[in-house]
């Protein structure tokens, strides 16, 4: 075979190198969260208290979605196109706006703490949420600092900060249970220790920003710059809220009737979170990658197609494996007591939800790269409507149907995203992006499922399925028809 067929293009090298860095960081993040959850589950020895801790974390996670009001995504976009302008003024505007809003929202969150505690009939939650409100300000600062490195294409530093943030937050969660302070209850101790971690992270991030970027921290805050950053960032911010709030909202609705079910759902989302990090990594890389070539429509299409294609090459088989072996994975990680009842159904539906959501999430990042952020907003709203309108009425009676609604909403949003590509007149190569990457996974599933009928030979079929997946993927990628038909412009990204 000629050497030219084995040589990676600039696009492929960039994606594989930088996505690998982000995937590694996100994988470590997910592992830290999962290990922390395993330690908590085994240390508490009480599904009720375990559910209470997860409820607190989900509420705080939901509140964190409202931070930064779009300044972070706007800062990434500016760093990708006009780095000098970002250092001179846009960073200062983003940091100031995000911090002020973080203070305001933190106060509002503290005021609502008693209301949430009464709603869940959990008095211990009140003090914990008030303590958590202080973390919101520090997290706002961290988000802006990390965004400066994302826009500057320093994905290694960005991944490092993500790991540090998660490590300190997870350590705080564990310390709150195993090393309580004073007369605080276990939920308040968790909030206290997580707050200490957030403060340390914010200080470290600011130090790193000063050392690398040396931005102008103080100066004027031009109204026009604030308006332009919000005009770009607000649709993405609102869309991300509509996207990310669904998991914690679903758990909170189910938690209103059963905190034990909260633990099952939280474990399911942690398992499927391992496949979600793939699309998350591509989203992080895609926005500055596509934004850099936004003046060249064909090059942007090529880059967008490549991002979706390689995302699906990884996402399809991992989703299939989780759907094939949900109980085995759940039991191995959390113990056999957490793989009972409807847990397998939860995990399968959640995995499909992650798969469907990848269409809108990654598609939104592609369109944001060419300056079209409103499409991301609308496609996320479509998915959120189903959860908001239906889940509160059925979650208490039938959690399985609630998760089914969650998955169905993402399926509809995936179709909506494809339609929006046509509306924006930015169509991609759909077969190359979505069709071809599915073929190896289909053959893997067929072989593995056939092996179930052989009993003793089942492990052999499992290995054969994985081998078939690998061989077909390599064959498709090396096929001359799938090599880039032109040499894309050289990226200035490292």
Secondary structure as UniProt FT lines:
FT   HELIX           3..5
FT   HELIX           10..44
FT   HELIX           47..64
FT   TURN            65..70
FT   HELIX           71..81
FT   HELIX           83..85
FT   HELIX           86..90
FT   HELIX           91..119
FT   TURN            120..121
FT   HELIX           124..151
FT   TURN            152..153
FT   HELIX           155..178
FT   TURN            182..183
FT   HELIX           186..212
FT   HELIX           223..255
FT   TURN            256..257
FT   HELIX           259..292
FT   TURN            293..295
FT   HELIX           297..324
FT   HELIX           326..334
FT   HELIX           336..338
FT   TURN            341..342
FT   HELIX           343..369
FT   TURN            370..371
FT   HELIX           374..386
FT   HELIX           387..391
FT   HELIX           392..394
FT   TURN            395..397
FT   HELIX           399..423
FT   TURN            424..425
FT   HELIX           431..435
FT   HELIX           436..451
FT   TURN            452..454
FT   HELIX           455..457
FT   HELIX           458..478
FT   HELIX           480..482
//
